[in-house]
Amino acid sequence: MQLEPWHAWIIAGVVLLIVEVVTPGFVVACFGIGCLVAGLVSPLGVGLLWEIVVFCVASLVLLVTLRPLVARHLAPKGGELKTNVDALVGKRGVVTEAIEPVRDTGRVLVGGDDWRAASEAEDPIAAATPVVVVRVDGARVIVKPV
């Protein structure tokens, strides 16, 4: 059994679409779809040169038109995606150990994680009080009561 050119194009397209699943940016998918388009043209007997031209044109058109649309829809609303400690700002939590500014002690449970905490206004905050994270200072969160 001999591999026809259109088989190779379709296999390459499917492999590239699978690779796109683990890569960001929707670039590899454009090339994968370009391979699929070339695979559809191949049985027409246009020759390898025209198949490559169709692949290049289809991939380029997809990169210029479809990729920006997909990227716009995948981008987070309102700017950059916050990660790590930056994502804590604005989250709500509960004081698990009273925050005493004089002794610089206190703990807060935020998103399932236990953090050392301090009060924004230097006022004590009792245990079980709902709070919101104002900022992160090193390994402790600065909170204020909700």
N, C-alpha and C positions, 0 to 999 in steps of 0.2 A: 504494500500500500504506500503510495507516494503522497506526500503532503502538497496540496495545491496552494498556490500563493494566497488565495482568499482565506484558507484555513490559518495560515501564518498571521495574516492581518487580524483575524477575529481573535485568535489566541493571544496575540500581543495586546489587543485592546482590552480583553477581559483581565489579563494580568495587570495592566496599568490601572484599570479601574479598581482592582483589589488593592493595589499599592496605595492608591489615593486614600483609602480608608485609614491608613496609618500615617499619612503625611498631611500637613496643613497647607492651605493656600489654594486649593482647587486648580493646580497647575498640571499635575500628572493626569488628572481626569480629562483635561482638554486634549492631551496627546492620546489618551485611551479612546476617546470618542473619535478623534481623527483617524486612528487605526481602524475603528469599526466602519467609518465612512469609506475608507480605502478598500476595506474588505467587501463592501457592497458593490463597489465599482469594478473590482477585480474580475468577477465572472463575465463581465461584458467583453473581455478580451482586449482591453486598451493597451496592455503592455506595462511592464514594471515602471518605466519612467513616468507614465501618466498616473499610475497608482501612487507613486511617491509625491508627485505634484499635488494630487488630490489630498493626500495625507497632510502635506505642508500647508496648503491653503485652508483646509478644514480646521487644523489645529490653530493656525494663526487667527482665523476668524473667531473661533471659540475663545482664545486667549484675550482678544480685544473686546469682544462683546459680552459673552456669557460670564467670564470670570469676574469682572467688576460687579455685575449684578449679584452673583452668588456671594462675593466677599462683602458687599454692602448688607446683605441679609444675615450673614453669619457674624458680623461685627457687633459687639455689645453696644446697646443704646447708651448714649451720654458719655462717650469717650472710652478711655482705657478700661480694661477688665482689671479689677482690683484682686490681688492675691495675697496670700500669707497674712502678715499682721495688718497690712493696709485694709484688708477685707473686714477686719474687726471694727473699724470706726463706723459708728452708727448702729451697730448691732446691740440688741437688748440682752441683758443677763440678769442674774439674781445673786445677791450678796450671800455667800455661804459662811463667811466669818466676818464679823463686824469690822468695818473700816475705821480705825482709830488713827487720825492724823498725827497725834503726838508721838505714838509708838511706831508709826509708819507700818502698821499691820493691816491686814484685811485680805479677803479672797473673794473672787467673783467667778461664777460659772457662766461662761459665754459659749454658746454653740456646742455644749458638751465638753468643753475644755476648762480646766480650773486655772485661773490666773491670779497672780499677786496683784492687788489693786490699791489705788489711792483715790481720794475724793478730789474732784476738780476744785471745789470751793473750800477745801480744807475743813469741811464740817464732817463730824462723824456720821456714818451711815450704818443703821442696824442690820443685823442678819435678816434674810428673807425679803429684803427691800428690792423691788425691781429697779434696775439701773440701765443706762445706755452708755456705751463706750464713746468717749469724746476724742481720745487720742491714745497712742501707744508710746510709752517711754521706756525704752530698753525691754526688760522682761516683765514689765508691769503695765496694766491698763489704767488709764485715768478715766473715772466714771462720774456720772451725776445721776441723782435719782430721777426716775421717770415722772 
